[in-house]
Amino acid sequence: MSTLLQIEGVGKSFGGLKAVQNVSLSVTEGRLSALIGPNGAGKTTLFALMSGFLTPDTGRVVFAGLDITGQPPHLNARMGLTRTFQIVQPFAAQTVRENIAVGAHLHLPRRAQALEFAESVASQVGLTPQLDKLASDLTVAGRKRLELARALATRPRLLLLDEVLAGLNPQEIAEMIPVVQGIAQSGVTVLMIEHVMQAVMSLAQEVWVLAQGQLIAQGTPAEVTNNKAVVEAYLGHGTAERLQKNAAQAKTAQEVQA
């Protein structure tokens, strides 16, 4: 499989804050990958650099073999690079169908075509029964699905999902996971920022871990969650050693009881 997105030494600072520092990674076409890390790690900033909402101070962004560093988001979307936002902001006074059609208009200029295409996208994310409901009347879970649908309507090759599960309860998360799986299985390459480790473990084939603006680990979900540096980044200095010590003590106690 070929590389669809290449990030090469990308960095971004805001005043004295180095939000992203010399980050390089490659997203393989056809895979579902995840970017994780503690709050304030720079994940959303990195998404903004990838998608054109921010221009990097250093490094470059290559999509489908073309340098798109600093290229405006609407041009990136036309090329097939689309993102969602953690804080969803649908057009509240429009219906679900009309909201999805906004994304479809990127490739379908005629309103009738866009509205028709919106129906097939709604089916893909489980919104068919709510097509004629106002976006303002949707639940949090419904708005998350609508955000996903609007992005899908642009016909992306690469979909960047920014915490699409945030704010959902356990049942809603369990219902959303197959939706994301279905998108990946339909041929869309997916890179997701996610804090819900249940989802990362069940969905992602590859994971990158960002902490304080720097990549500290890469691998399968099992590999990164067992990485000492990752545990330290999430839970604090010395935590990994304490966990290992506790595990060893528990194992010893079991052996004594046996």
N, C-alpha and C positions, 0 to 999 in steps of 0.2 A: 504493500500500500504506500501511496505517496504522501509527502508532507503537504498539508493544505495551508497551514499558518505557521510562519516562522518568526519568532521574536528574538532579536539579536542585540544583546547588551543594552536593553532599554532602561532608561532612568528618567525620573521626574521628581523635581523638588518644588516645594511651595515655601518661599522664604528660606528659612533655615531648616525646614523639615524635609528630609529625604524620604518621600513617600514610597518610591520604587527605586531600587539600586541595582543596576547592571544585571537585569533579569534576561535570561535566554531560555527559550523552550520551543518545542516543535509539536504541533498538533497534527496527528496522522488522520488522513481522510478516512471516513467510515467508522471512526471510533467514538466512544462516549468516555470523556475524561472529566476530571474534577480538579478544581483549584481550591484548596482549603487553607485555613490558618486562623489564628485568634483575631478578635476584633481589633481594627486599626492596623492590620498587617499590610494593607495596600492592595488588597484583592480587587476592589471596585475601581480603584485608580488604574490598575493594570488593564482591566476590561475597557476602561475609557480610552486608554492608549491604543489598545488593539483595534477598537471600533471607530476611532477618529474623533471622539468627543474631547480628547485632549491630545496635544502634540508632545512627544517626548523631547526632553532636553538632550538626551544622548540615545544612540542606538537606532535601530530601524525595525519596521514591521513589514513583512512580506506575506502577501496573500495570493494563493494560486500562482506563485512564481513572479508576481509583480510587486514592486515596492510601493506600498500605500501609506508610508509614514506621513502623518499629518493630513491625510486626505479626508475631506468632509464626510460625516456619517452617511449622508444620503447617497453619495457615490459608492461608498463601501457596500451599502445595502443593495444597490443596483447590481453590484458584482457578486452578491450572495453572502455577505457578512453582516449578520443582524444580531442585535442584542435585546434582552429584556431588562427591566429595571426592578430593583428590590421594592421601591415604593411605587405602586401601580397608580397611574393617573389616566383612567379611561375618559372618553368624552361622555360625561355623566348624562347629558340630555339626549344622547343617541341610543339606539337599541344595540344589542349585542351584535346583530347582523351588520349594522352600519359601522360599528367600531372595527370589526374584522375587515370590512370592505375597504377601510382606509389603508390598511396594509396591502391589500390586493391591488389597489390602484397604482402601486409602483410598477406593475407590469400590465395591468388591464385598465386602459383609459376609459372604457365605457362603463357607466354605472351599473347597468344590468348585468354585465359580465362579472364585475367585482362582487355584486351582491350574490350572484349564483355561486361564485367560487367560495364566498364566505360560508356558505352552507356546508361544503365539503370539509373545510377547515374546522368548523364548529363540531362536526361529527368526530373528527380526529381527537379532539380534546374533551369530548363529552358535554358539549354545550348546546346540542341540537334542541332539547326541550326549552331552552331559554333564549332562542334566537330573537324573539320579538319583545323580550323584556328590556326595560331601560337599564343601562349599565349601572345607574345609581341604585337600583334595587337589588343588585347582586350581593351575595355574601362575600366575605373575604376570600373564601376558596373559589367562588365563582369569578371574582375579579382576577385572581391569580391565573385561572384558566383562560380568561379573556386576554390577559397580557401575553400569555403564551400563544394564543390564537392569532393575535395581531402580528406578532413576529413571524409566525409560520406563514401567514398570508403573503409575506414578501418573497416566498419561495427561496429560503436560504440554503446555501451549501454548508455554511457553518453557523450554528446558533449558539450564542453566548447567553447562558441562563444565570442571572444574578439572584440567587437565593429564592428560587421559585417556590420553595416549600416554607419560607419564613412566615410565621403567624398562623400556620395551620395546626390543627389538633392531630393526635396520632392517627385517628381514622382517616382524616382528610389526606394526611401524608401517605398512608398506605394506598389510598385510592389514586393519588397523583403519580406515584412511582411507575405503575404500568403505562401511564400516559407518556411519560418521558421516555420509557423504554420503547414504546411504539414509534415515537418520533425518530429515535436513533435507528430502529429497524427499518424505517421507511427510506433510509438512505441519507438522512441529514446528519452531518457530523456535529456532535454536541460537546461543548465545554461548559461545565457548570461550576459556579461558586456555591458552596453549600456548607452549612454548619450541622445539618442533620446527618450524623455519621451512619445511621441506619441506611439512609439513601445512598450515601457514598459507597458503603460496603457492598450494597446489592446492585448498584448501577454501574459504577466506574470501572473501566478496564485499566486506567492509568491515573495516578494522582500526583499533583505537584503541591508542595507545602510552602507557603509564604509566611515569613515572620519578620517584622520590622523592615518591610520593603525588600527583603532578600529571599531567594529560594534556598531552603535548607534541606529539602529532601524530595525525592522522586521515586516512584515505583508503583507496585500494586497497592490496593487498599490495605491488605494485610501487612505488607512490608513497611509502609509509612506509619501505620498505627503502632507498630512495634519498634519504631526508631526512637532512640533515646532523645535525640535533638527535638523531635516532634512533640514528645511527651513534655519535655522541659518548656517548649514554647507555649503550650496550652495551659500547663498546670504549675509552672514555676520551677526555679532552680532547685535541684536536689530531689525532685519528685520521682524521677525515673529510678534513682538508686533506692529510694524508700519503697517504691512499688516492688522492685526486684527483691529487696530484703524481706518484705512482707510475704511475697510469694514463696520464697525459700523457707521461711519460718512455717508457713502453712503446710508446705510439702513435708517438712520434717515432722510436724505434729501428726499428720496423716500416717506417716510411716511408723511412728511410735505407737499410735493407736492400733495399727494393723498387726 
